[in-house]
């Protein structure tokens, strides 16, 4: 049995969480969110919507965020394995433009609390289902992002794990650069 643990990262507010997991010969029971426990650990996350994506191996979901009515998110892999990337996009942050990557899977149970002001994307390493638990509704008109291979952010995607064969949407191919994002938000 594993109890909840909360691990701060070098990006202030971004927290790696190991949820409560009880395993036995039948399988396991997972509790990945508890309002009071999260609040006691400095995470104020009251959920408004939950989404799931089902993605094939090799899919890259670029660095997405909501530019108005920002969303804090709790992200966990229900099935499969991904390389999850979080980018600090807070204008007054000392780590603006910095990124961290995490391997999340249905085997390690880890999840990420991603505060408002961060961009989020991932590379799918095997067919996967990913859950997003959000503290704000999704508004398509405010959805934005930064291109996955932006040279200024310089994310080190482990493309060799998908034999360099990626699947990316037309929309994600045409997202703005980090420089354009910064210029628009000065």
C-alpha positions as CSV (number, residue, x, y, z in Angstrom):
1,X,0.0,0.0,0.0
2,X,1.2,3.5,-0.9
3,X,-0.1,6.6,0.8
4,X,-0.3,10.0,-0.8
5,X,3.0,11.9,-1.2
6,X,3.5,15.4,-2.6
7,X,6.8,16.3,-4.1
8,X,7.6,19.9,-5.0
9,X,9.5,20.6,-8.2
10,X,11.9,23.3,-9.2
11,X,9.0,25.0,-11.0
12,X,7.1,26.7,-8.1
13,X,3.6,25.3,-7.7
14,X,4.1,22.3,-9.9
15,X,3.8,19.2,-7.7
16,X,4.4,15.5,-8.5
17,X,1.9,13.4,-6.6
18,X,1.9,9.7,-5.7
19,X,-1.8,8.9,-5.0
20,X,-3.1,6.4,-2.4
21,X,-2.7,2.9,-3.9
22,X,-3.8,-0.4,-2.3
23,X,-2.8,-3.5,-4.3
24,X,-3.6,-7.1,-3.7
25,X,-4.1,-10.3,-5.8
26,X,-7.3,-8.8,-7.4
27,X,-5.6,-5.7,-8.7
28,X,-5.6,-2.3,-7.0
29,X,-7.7,0.5,-5.6
30,X,-6.5,4.1,-6.4
31,X,-7.6,7.4,-4.8
32,X,-6.0,10.2,-6.8
33,X,-7.8,13.2,-5.4
34,X,-9.1,14.3,-1.9
35,X,-10.0,17.9,-1.5
36,X,-9.1,18.3,2.2
37,X,-5.8,16.4,1.8
38,X,-4.8,18.5,-1.2
39,X,-5.6,21.7,0.7
40,X,-3.6,20.5,3.7
41,X,-0.7,20.1,1.2
42,X,-1.0,23.6,-0.3
43,X,-3.0,22.6,-3.4
44,X,-6.3,24.5,-3.7
45,X,-8.0,22.5,-6.5
46,X,-11.8,22.3,-6.6
47,X,-12.8,20.4,-9.7
48,X,-15.2,21.7,-12.3
49,X,-14.6,19.4,-15.3
50,X,-12.8,16.1,-16.0
51,X,-11.6,15.1,-19.5
52,X,-10.0,12.0,-20.9
53,X,-7.9,11.7,-24.1
54,X,-7.3,8.5,-25.9
55,X,-4.1,8.7,-27.9
56,X,-2.1,6.4,-30.1
57,X,1.6,5.7,-29.7
58,X,3.6,8.6,-31.2
59,X,1.0,11.3,-30.7
60,X,2.4,14.6,-29.5
61,X,0.0,17.0,-27.9
62,X,1.7,20.4,-28.0
63,X,2.1,22.8,-25.1
64,X,-1.5,23.9,-24.5
65,X,-3.1,26.4,-22.1
66,X,-6.1,28.6,-21.7
67,X,-5.2,32.3,-22.1
68,X,-8.3,33.5,-20.3
69,X,-10.0,31.6,-17.4
70,X,-6.8,29.6,-16.9
71,X,-7.1,26.1,-15.6
72,X,-5.2,24.3,-12.9
73,X,-5.0,20.6,-13.7
74,X,-4.5,17.3,-12.1
75,X,-3.1,15.0,-14.8
76,X,-2.8,11.2,-14.6
77,X,-2.4,8.3,-17.0
78,X,-5.3,5.8,-16.7
79,X,-3.8,3.4,-19.2
80,X,-0.5,3.4,-21.0
81,X,2.6,5.6,-20.8
82,X,3.5,9.2,-21.7
83,X,6.3,11.7,-21.4
84,X,4.5,14.6,-19.9
85,X,6.0,18.2,-20.3
86,X,5.1,21.3,-18.2
87,X,6.3,24.7,-19.2
88,X,6.3,27.8,-16.9
89,X,4.5,30.6,-18.8
90,X,3.9,32.9,-15.8
91,X,5.2,36.4,-16.9
92,X,6.6,37.3,-13.5
93,X,8.1,33.9,-12.7
94,X,11.8,33.5,-12.2
95,X,11.5,30.2,-14.1
96,X,9.6,31.7,-17.1
97,X,10.2,29.5,-20.1
98,X,11.7,26.6,-18.2
99,X,10.2,23.1,-18.6
100,X,10.2,19.8,-16.8
101,X,9.4,16.3,-18.1
102,X,7.9,13.3,-16.3
103,X,7.2,9.7,-17.3
104,X,3.6,9.0,-16.2
105,X,2.1,5.6,-16.6
106,X,-0.5,3.2,-15.4
107,X,2.3,1.3,-13.6
108,X,3.8,4.2,-11.6
109,X,0.4,5.8,-10.8
110,X,2.1,9.3,-10.5
111,X,0.1,12.4,-11.3
112,X,0.9,16.0,-11.7
113,X,-0.7,19.1,-10.2
114,X,-0.2,21.8,-12.8
115,X,-1.1,25.3,-11.5
116,X,-2.6,28.1,-13.6
117,X,-0.1,29.8,-15.7
118,X,1.7,26.7,-17.0
119,X,1.5,25.1,-20.5
120,X,1.1,21.4,-20.7
121,X,1.8,18.8,-23.4
122,X,3.0,15.2,-23.8
123,X,4.4,12.5,-26.1
124,X,2.5,9.2,-26.1
125,X,4.9,6.3,-25.6
126,X,2.2,3.6,-25.9
127,X,-1.5,3.8,-26.6
128,X,-2.8,5.7,-23.6
129,X,-5.8,7.2,-21.8
130,X,-5.0,10.4,-19.9
131,X,-7.2,12.1,-17.4
132,X,-7.3,15.8,-16.9
133,X,-9.2,17.1,-13.8
134,X,-9.6,20.8,-14.1
135,X,-10.6,23.6,-11.7
136,X,-12.1,25.7,-14.6
137,X,-14.3,24.9,-17.5
138,X,-12.8,24.5,-21.0
139,X,-13.5,27.4,-23.3
140,X,-12.5,26.7,-26.9
141,X,-12.3,30.4,-27.7
142,X,-9.5,30.9,-25.1
143,X,-7.6,27.7,-26.0
144,X,-4.0,28.4,-27.1
145,X,-0.6,26.9,-27.2
146,X,3.0,26.9,-28.2
147,X,4.4,24.7,-30.9
148,X,5.9,21.4,-29.6
149,X,9.4,21.8,-31.1
150,X,9.9,25.5,-30.2
151,X,13.7,26.2,-30.4
152,X,13.7,28.7,-27.5
153,X,12.0,26.3,-25.0
154,X,14.0,23.4,-26.5
155,X,12.1,20.5,-25.0
156,X,14.1,17.3,-25.1
157,X,11.3,14.9,-26.2
158,X,12.4,11.2,-26.1
159,X,11.4,10.7,-29.7
160,X,13.7,7.6,-29.9
161,X,11.1,5.8,-27.7
162,X,8.6,6.1,-30.6
163,X,11.2,5.4,-33.3
164,X,11.0,9.1,-34.3
165,X,7.5,8.5,-35.8
166,X,5.2,11.2,-34.4
167,X,1.5,12.0,-35.0
168,X,0.6,15.6,-34.6
169,X,-2.6,17.5,-35.5
170,X,-2.6,20.2,-38.1
171,X,-3.6,22.7,-35.4
172,X,-0.7,21.8,-33.2
173,X,1.7,22.1,-36.1
174,X,0.7,25.7,-36.6
175,X,0.7,26.9,-33.0
176,X,2.7,30.1,-32.1
177,X,6.3,30.2,-31.0
178,X,7.4,30.9,-27.5
179,X,8.8,34.3,-28.7
180,X,5.4,35.2,-30.2
181,X,3.7,34.2,-27.0
182,X,6.1,36.4,-25.0
183,X,5.7,39.4,-27.4
184,X,1.9,39.2,-27.1
185,X,2.0,39.1,-23.3
186,X,4.4,42.0,-22.6
